[in-house]
Amino acid sequence: MRCSKNVMAEEKELFLIDVDKIISEKAGDKAKFIPKFVNNWLKKILHQEDVNAFIGGDAAGKVGIDFLDACIEYLDMKMEVFGLDELPPNEDGKFFTFTSNHPLGGADGVALGQILCHKYDSKVKYLVNDVLMNLHGLAPLCVPVNKTGSQSRNLPQMVDTAFKSENNVLMFPAGLCSRKIDGVIQDLPWKKTFISKSVEYHRDVIPVRFSGHNSEKFYNIANICKKFHIKFNLAMLFLVDEMYKNRGKKMTVTFGKPIPWQTFDKSKTPAQWAQWVRDKVYEL
């Protein structure tokens, strides 16, 4: 797809990664004291050149499902999908909450969004970290979630808007991508929001299991941060690098049977039901 010069200029302004600019904005006058090798390392680990070439090339001007298709092709994702044909349709105003484990921290979200958009004619909304709103090709499918800053005041309303809409909602209730816990790669405890909102808006919950894992280096970094109580999510910096490491690998996606919203009664708290669904995902 060829874009006009004005569109390409807008894409460049909105999308392209610029480590030098980010450091200058964040560090201010102190930026001049940051060694050049640090900037170069960040550019490498964030794959600045590769990502910008994709965003300004094959993905330029594409939004929604077209953007997701371009990402899947670029990442050479090979997926074996189970249970897709058995998913119920969106009939009589009925929409669903899809909840998945989050082993990769990026590519898994792209893949699930693409699968569900094709299945449900793009009637899909992600609840995602607001950082991803910078990818304007993904933005039309997203409800940004940021629990800090000024946006936090509007968070309950934004979540309600997603669940009220005529869209299926895709969530990663762990919030962060999987970690290695007790020697096993698994999600952190799941948040209860998807339970309470699915009950409130009468949405059946469909569990999803996504195979795959990041490198040992990634998990080691995450565990070191936890051990030394480092608040900054250093591991997140490596997620783009992990995405490139997973290029061309085969992934398995398994959709479970819908869990009726009436299942989530008073016999358990919403937090306990969330962990119950988490267990169901890992049984798929």
MOQUI-V117908 format. One record per residue. RES is the residue in three letters. SS is DSSP state (2 for helix, 1 for strand, 0 for the rest). PHI is phi in whole degrees, 0 to 359 (* if undefined). OMEGA is omega in whole degrees, -180 to 180 (999 if undefined). Layout:
RES_SS_PHI_OMEGA / RES_SS_PHI_OMEGA
//
This chain:
MET_0_*_179 / ARG_0_262_-179 / CYS_0_245_175 / SER_0_292_-180 / LYS_2_298_-180 / ASN_2_294_179 / VAL_2_295_180 / MET_2_298_179 / ALA_2_295_179 / GLU_2_295_179 / GLU_2_301_-178 / LYS_2_298_-178 / GLU_2_293_-174 / LEU_2_277_-166 / PHE_2_254_-163 / LEU_0_295_179 / ILE_0_284_178 / ASP_0_223_-176 / VAL_2_301_-180 / ASP_2_301_-179 / LYS_2_293_-180 / ILE_2_299_-180 / ILE_2_295_179 / SER_2_298_-179 / GLU_2_289_-176 / LYS_2_281_-175 / ALA_2_267_179 / GLY_2_62_-179 / ASP_2_296_-179 / LYS_2_282_-178 / ALA_2_301_-177 / LYS_2_293_180 / PHE_2_269_179 / ILE_0_279_-177 / PRO_0_302_-178 / LYS_2_299_-178 / PHE_2_294_177 / VAL_2_293_176 / ASN_2_302_-178 / ASN_2_295_178 / TRP_2_296_179 / LEU_2_297_178 / LYS_2_298_-179 / LYS_2_289_-175 / ILE_2_289_177 / LEU_0_268_180 / HIS_0_52_-175 / GLN_2_306_-177 / GLU_2_294_-179 / ASP_2_294_-178 / VAL_2_296_-179 / ASN_2_296_178 / ALA_2_296_179 / PHE_2_290_-177 / ILE_2_295_180 / GLY_0_273_-178 / GLY_0_245_-175 / ASP_0_299_-176 / ALA_0_265_-175 / ALA_0_301_176 / GLY_0_80_-178 / LYS_0_265_179 / VAL_0_225_176 / GLY_0_61_-175 / ILE_2_296_179 / ASP_2_294_177 / PHE_2_294_179 / LEU_2_296_177 / ASP_2_300_180 / ALA_2_295_179 / CYS_2_295_-179 / ILE_2_299_180 / GLU_2_293_-179 / TYR_2_296_-179 / LEU_2_278_179 / ASP_0_53_-178 / MET_0_281_179 / LYS_1_251_-173 / MET_1_242_171 / GLU_1_254_-171 / VAL_1_248_178 / PHE_1_243_174 / GLY_0_84_-176 / LEU_2_295_-177 / ASP_2_292_-179 / GLU_2_268_179 / LEU_0_292_-179 / PRO_0_289_178 / PRO_0_280_174 / ASN_0_273_-179 / GLU_0_247_177 / ASP_0_56_177 / GLY_0_71_-177 / LYS_0_262_178 / PHE_0_233_-169 / PHE_1_234_172 / THR_1_254_177 / PHE_1_264_-179 / THR_1_238_-174 / SER_1_229_166 / ASN_0_293_-170 / HIS_0_225_-172 / PRO_0_288_-172 / LEU_0_255_177 / GLY_0_85_179 / GLY_0_183_-178 / ALA_2_297_178 / ASP_2_295_177 / GLY_2_294_178 / VAL_2_299_-177 / ALA_2_295_-179 / LEU_2_295_177 / GLY_2_299_-180 / GLN_2_295_180 / ILE_2_299_-176 / LEU_2_288_177 / CYS_2_296_177 / HIS_2_291_-179 / LYS_2_289_-172 / TYR_0_244_174 / ASP_0_53_176 / SER_0_66_176 / LYS_0_276_-175 / VAL_1_219_173 / LYS_1_231_172 / TYR_1_273_160 / LEU_1_258_-170 / VAL_1_227_171 / ASN_1_302_-175 / ASP_2_297_178 / VAL_2_301_-177 / LEU_2_290_177 / MET_2_294_176 / ASN_2_292_174 / LEU_0_274_-173 / HIS_2_294_174 / GLY_2_293_180 / LEU_2_266_-171 / ALA_2_308_-178 / PRO_0_298_-178 / LEU_0_262_-168 / CYS_1_248_165 / VAL_1_246_-174 / PRO_1_289_179 / VAL_1_239_177 / ASN_0_218_-175 / LYS_0_275_178 / THR_0_236_177 / GLY_0_79_-174 / SER_2_296_-178 / GLN_2_294_-176 / SER_2_301_-179 / ARG_2_294_-178 / ASN_2_263_-174 / LEU_2_301_-180 / PRO_2_303_180 / GLN_2_294_-179 / MET_2_293_178 / VAL_2_295_178 / ASP_2_300_179 / THR_2_301_179 / ALA_2_296_-177 / PHE_2_284_176 / LYS_2_282_-172 / SER_0_289_175 / GLU_0_272_179 / ASN_0_217_168 / ASN_1_284_-178 / VAL_1_254_178 / LEU_1_251_-177 / MET_1_228_169 / PHE_0_245_-169 / PRO_0_296_177 / ALA_0_289_-179 / GLY_0_86_177 / LEU_0_250_177 / CYS_0_288_-174 / SER_0_301_176 / ARG_1_237_173 / LYS_1_267_-177 / ILE_1_241_-177 / ASP_0_54_177 / GLY_0_81_-178 / VAL_1_240_178 / ILE_1_282_-176 / GLN_1_203_178 / ASP_0_289_166 / LEU_0_292_178 / PRO_0_307_-177 / TRP_0_279_175 / LYS_0_283_-173 / LYS_0_273_-172 / THR_2_306_-176 / PHE_2_294_177 / ILE_2_288_-176 / SER_2_298_-178 / LYS_2_285_178 / SER_2_293_176 / VAL_2_292_-178 / GLU_2_300_-176 / TYR_0_253_174 / HIS_0_55_178 / ARG_0_252_171 / ASP_1_293_-179 / VAL_1_258_178 / ILE_1_247_180 / PRO_1_283_-178 / VAL_1_226_176 / ARG_1_247_179 / PHE_1_245_179 / SER_0_279_177 / GLY_0_120_180 / HIS_0_201_175 / ASN_0_268_-176 / SER_0_280_176 / GLU_2_300_178 / LYS_2_302_-180 / PHE_2_299_-177 / TYR_2_292_178 / ASN_2_296_178 / ILE_2_298_-180 / ALA_2_298_-179 / ASN_2_289_177 / ILE_2_296_178 / CYS_2_299_179 / LYS_2_293_-178 / LYS_2_298_-177 / PHE_0_260_175 / HIS_0_55_177 / ILE_0_278_-174 / LYS_0_288_180 / PHE_0_292_-179 / ASN_0_282_-177 / LEU_2_299_-179 / ALA_2_301_-178 / MET_2_300_179 / LEU_2_299_-174 / PHE_2_266_-175 / LEU_2_294_177 / VAL_2_295_178 / ASP_2_298_178 / GLU_2_296_178 / MET_2_300_179 / TYR_2_291_178 / LYS_2_295_-178 / ASN_0_269_180 / ARG_0_300_176 / GLY_0_80_-179 / LYS_0_278_180 / LYS_1_274_179 / MET_1_240_177 / THR_1_242_178 / VAL_1_241_-179 / THR_1_236_176 / PHE_1_265_177 / GLY_1_273_179 / LYS_1_282_179 / PRO_1_302_175 / ILE_1_258_-178 / PRO_0_304_-178 / TRP_2_299_180 / GLN_2_294_179 / THR_2_300_-172 / PHE_0_274_-176 / ASP_0_268_-175 / LYS_0_279_180 / SER_0_291_175 / LYS_0_225_172 / THR_0_285_176 / PRO_2_305_179 / ALA_2_295_178 / GLN_2_291_177 / TRP_2_296_179 / ALA_2_298_179 / GLN_2_290_177 / TRP_2_296_178 / VAL_2_294_176 / ARG_2_305_178 / ASP_2_297_179 / LYS_2_297_179 / VAL_2_299_-177 / TYR_2_285_174 / GLU_2_272_-178 / LEU_0_292_999
//
